[in-house]
Amino acid sequence: MQYDRLTMPIGEAMFTQRSTRKLRPDPIPVEDLHLIMEAAVKAPNGGNHQVGRFLIVNDRAKIREFGALYKEAWWAKRWDDHKWTKPEDIPLSNKNYRSAMGLAEDMKDVPCVVFAFTAPGGQILHFCIPMGYPAVKYGPSKRLPTTETTSLNRWGGAVPWR
C-alpha cells in the first residue's frame, strides 16, 4: 500500500512538527501530492460530512500570480493591525511577524500551494498551505508550557503536573 511510505512514529511526527516558511523551489512529485491528500482526507470531521474540498496548485505561473496577491493581502492586514507598510516597520524583536513576512515575500516561489475549502452550497475558502521541502534545518518548535495553556475541570483549574 502507498501509505507504507509513511513510517514515522506518531510521537516523532507530533513533537518534531514545524511551521516551515522557507521552502526550496524543487517540485513535489505528483505521487507524493496524492499520498498527502489521501492522508489529509482521513482527518476526522463533524458527522462524517466530508465537506472539505482542496485545490492543488503547482503551476509556476499561477503560483507567481497568487504570490503577488498573498503579499499584497499580507501587508494590507499588517496595515490594519499595526500600521506597518514595509519590513523596517516590523520590530527586529518580533521574530514571528518577520518570519511570516518572509513567507509573504517568498510565496511566489513555493513549489505548491494547497487551498482548503468547504462545500455547503458553494466553495468557501478557509486557508492555504504552501508546500515544499525545507530550505533550512529547523530545530524543535517553541511553545508555552502546558502549565500555562491548560486547565483541568474548570477554566483556570490547576493541572496536576504543575
C-alpha positions, 0 to 999 in steps of 0.5 A, spaced: 500 500 500 502 507 498 501 509 505 507 504 507 511 510 505 509 513 511 513 510 517 514 515 522 512 514 529 506 518 531 510 521 537 516 523 532 511 526 527 507 530 533 513 533 537 518 534 531 512 538 527 514 545 524 511 551 521 516 551 515 516 558 511 522 557 507 521 552 502 526 550 496 523 551 489 524 543 487 517 540 485 513 535 489 512 529 485 505 528 483 505 521 487 507 524 493 501 530 492 496 524 492 499 520 498 498 527 502 491 528 500 489 521 501 492 522 508 489 529 509 482 526 507 482 521 513 482 527 518 476 526 522 470 531 521 463 533 524 458 527 522 462 524 517 460 530 512 466 530 508 465 537 506 472 539 505 474 540 498 482 542 496 485 545 490 492 543 488 496 548 485 503 547 482 503 551 476 509 556 476 505 561 473 499 561 477 503 560 483 507 567 481 500 570 480 497 568 487 504 570 490 503 577 488 496 577 491 498 573 498 503 579 499 499 584 497 493 581 502 499 580 507 501 587 508 494 590 507 492 586 514 499 588 517 496 595 515 490 594 519 493 591 525 499 595 526 500 600 521 506 597 518 507 598 510 514 595 509 519 590 513 523 596 517 516 597 520 516 590 523 520 590 530 527 586 529 524 583 536 518 580 533 521 574 530 514 571 528 511 577 524 518 577 520 518 570 519 511 570 516 513 576 512 518 572 509 513 567 507 509 573 504 515 575 500 517 568 498 510 565 496 511 566 489 516 561 489 513 555 493 513 549 489 505 548 491 500 551 494 494 547 497 487 551 498 482 548 503 475 549 502 468 547 504 462 545 500 455 547 503 452 550 497 458 553 494 466 553 495 468 557 501 475 558 502 478 557 509 486 557 508 492 555 504 498 551 505 504 552 501 508 546 500 515 544 499 521 541 502 525 545 507 530 550 505 533 550 512 534 545 518 529 547 523 530 545 530 524 543 535 518 548 535 517 553 541 511 553 545 508 555 552 508 550 557 502 546 558 502 549 565 500 555 562 495 553 556 491 548 560 486 547 565 483 541 568 475 541 570 474 548 570 477 554 566 483 556 570 483 549 574 490 547 576 493 541 572 496 536 576 503 536 573 504 543 575 
